[in-house]
């Protein structure tokens, strides 16, 4: 038996390597969803909380976003906010980044609306996915003390190669011609 996972800087291990696109307020859900739908390797996390919350509710939403962002199955996080919500987005970003993850922020009102935000968010999410795809996968064969590392440039290409060649691919190198 072997375990394939992604070791995070905080020591935890994830079985997935997604970029989380987290909406910080219900008003940003559509933008976050459109970004994640168009970027392979990104996953949207939406909720129905909005403005006008009590301080207890704002704290609960903020803590939930931080804990979701720290989940070891996420390699990086894109926070999508409207810009006027009660959640202190900077504090959420800082708390997630403290776990060693890269965190980017997108503020819809600063970008000039939904269409511009989706376009910029897609570029940011693609960059985060490409960065995440270079994170080493740690393999642990049963009973072995040593680990071997597998570095892939594109998770989907590595998956296809392993399916075709019986999980024998240890390194996949990708050359891009521009």
Order of alpha helices (4+ residues) and beta strands (2+ residues): beta-beta-beta-alpha-beta-alpha-beta-alpha-beta-alpha-alpha-beta-beta-alpha
